[in-house]
Amino acid sequence: MASTVDGQQPRGRGPIRRVLVIVAVVLVVCCGGGIAAAYGLFHLVNGETDAARGTAERYLADLEAGRPADAYQLTCPDFRSHIDEATFVKVQRDTTQARSHRITDTSVSSVNGQRSALVTVELTKPDGSGDRMSIPLAVVGGTWYVCSVTPLP
């Protein structure tokens, strides 16, 4: 047996210390995993929000620039199966379009595996007045589409 200079036995590492070290390691690993999961979830949701917002942005820009045929390509396939491009273009051309827009909010959700979004915009009309509207979007085949069936003011 080893002894110290003063003749006492060295203090061993007791089971309580081992348990405390194990608990500390588990807490560090769990906290790190939680932080990593939160970080990943934030970036996943942020990426979805950016993608939905980008589609709405292109849709509005096409309508404002007088390119309703391009905007039509960004509409949901289900919408396109009910309204042909010629009808959509005519309705858009017969409707006074906004001259500019500003996206103020985007919310993304997933219900039963179907991802959707609602993009809120403030529109500026040619006479300078403003209007606010929400544009619904959905993911079809991995791509975001506008599912609005009304012409924009």
Number of C-alpha atoms within 10 A of each C-alpha: 4 8 9 9 7 6 8 9 11 10 7 7 8 8 9 9 11 11 11 11 12 12 12 12 12 12 12 12 12 12 12 12 12 12 12 12 12 12 11 12 12 12 12 12 14 14 12 21 20 14 15 26 24 13 20 28 16 14 21 26 19 17 23 18 12 15 16 23 16 16 23 24 14 21 21 20 15 10 15 16 9 8 13 11 17 12 10 19 20 12 15 22 15 10 12 14 20 23 17 17 18 13 17 11 13 19 16 19 14 11 7 5 7 10 16 22 26 22 22 19 20 17 22 18 16 13 8 11 9 14 14 14 14 16 19 20 24 22 18 14 7 8 12 23 25 26 21 14 14 10 15 18 17
